[in-house]
């Protein structure tokens, strides 16, 4: 009877080992997926930083254009005669 219980225990342990191998494989796949997603997030963050810098440059250019237009309006106003 001791032989039967040892054989049963051996089968149970063998099944547990197979299950743990499957779990280990699934965890490694999930880790690879997570690393892939992390890489994509870094790429997206780099793209957003690039877009922000372009928007900042455009904003600076608009500020300079507005400043020039204000100066031009003052120059045109000085040349026109005042009409009451």
Buried (B, 14 or more C-beta within 10 A) or exposed (E): EEEEEEEEEEEEEEEEEEEEEEEEEEEEEEEEEEEEEEEEEEEEEEEEEEEEEEEEEEEEEEEEEEEEEEEEEEEEEEEEEEEE
